[in-house]
Amino acid sequence: MMEILRGELRERELPFTQQREAIARVLFESTRHLSADDVEAALLDRGQQIGKATVYRSLALLVELGLATEHDFDEGFRRYQMKVGAAQYDHMICTVCGGVTQFRQEELEAVLSVVLQEAGFEPLTRQIKIFGTCHDCT
């Protein structure tokens, strides 16, 4: 992923800075959806102090480059994750602990496909968010 990032930046004539690399590395190595605060905390844990504005700009750039996705789980801030192919994932969000679980259900995909086809609707994107209480918090 870092080589792809380097190539994308080079193509746009943007510099590949140590800060951008560190922020991208935190995001690319995570298995969770990270907020800008999460990224900043992970950087501090690694002994790297990078300003929050730089974190926000770098995350936005990663989304713009198509290397990350941005999610709004109605928490008042956005979360980010490395983009992993073209598959569409939906999310279950725990209202107690804030945990986010991705899921993909083929039967749901099939139903949505039929609904969209019958309506003659061409979606650009979609997002299903289910709010509730996770197993650990019940």
N, C-alpha and C positions, 0 to 999 in steps of 0.2 A: 504493500500500500504506500510505503514511503517513496518508492520509485515512481509510482503513478502520480503522487503529489508533486514530486520534483518535476516530472514531465509537464503536468498541467500548469504549474507556475511558470516554467520556462516558456511554454507556449504563449502565455499571457504577458510575458516579460515582467514577471513579478519576482522579487527575491525570495530565495529559500533561506529563511532566517532560522537561527537556533530556537527562537521563541515559537515560531510556527511549527518547527519540527517537534519540540517538546509537547506542545498542546495537541498536535495530531497524534503523537505517540500515546499520550494518555487516553485519548478517545479510541484509537484503533486497538489498544490492548484491553479495553474494558468490555465486559460482558453485560454491563448495565446501561441504562439510559442516564446520561450524566447531565447535570445542570452546569452552568458556568461556575457556580460556587464549588461544585464537586471537582471540576477540572482544576480550579485554582488550589483547592485543598490537596489534591493529588500531587500537583506540582510542588507545593510547599513540603509535602512528605518526602519528595525526591530532592529537596534542597534547592529548588529553583523558584525564585521569586519573580513572577511575571504579573504585571498589572492587570486588573480586571478588564479594563478597556481593550487591552491587547487580546485577552482571552475571548471576549465577545466578538471582536473583529475577526479573529482567526476562525472561530466556530462558524460565523456567518460565511466566511470565505470557503470553508470546507463544504458547507451546504451548497453554495453557489457553484463550486467545482463538481458537484455531484458525488462527493466522497463521503458525505454524512447526511443524515436526515434529521430534521427538526420536528419535535413533537410538542404539542400543547395539551397537557393533561388537566387543564383548568386549575392549576396550582398557583397561578400568578407569575409563573416564569416558564421558560421553555427547557426542554431536555433534548439531548443530542445523542446520536449513536452512529457508529460507522455504517455506511450503506453496504448492505450485503446482498447484492444482486437485485433482480427486478421483482422478487416475490413481495406480495402485499401482506403485511402482518397487522393484526388487530391487537388491542390491549385491554387487559383487566387491571384496574387501578384500585388499590386498597385505600380506603378513606381513613383508615386508622394509622397505618405505618407509612403510607405513601409508596409502598412497593408497586412495581409495574411488571406484569407478566405478559409477554408476547404470546400470541397463539395464531395458528393458521388452521382452518378447518375446511377440508375440500368440499364437504356438503354445503357449507355456507357459501363458498365460492360459486358452486353450481347454482344455488338459489339466486344469488345476486346477479349472476350472468343472465338467467332467465328473466328476472325482473327488469333489468336494464334493456335487454333485447326487446321485450314486449312493449316497453315505454319508448323505444327508439332513442334511448339516451346514451350518449357517449361520454363516460366519465373521464375527467382529467386525473383525479385521484380520489381516494375515499379513506375514511378513518372511522372505525368502530371502536368506541370507548365504553367499557362496562365498568361502572363504579360499584364498589361493594366492600366486603370484608374478606381478606385472604384467610387461608387455613390457619396460619400462625396466630392471627389476631382474633379468631372466633372463640 
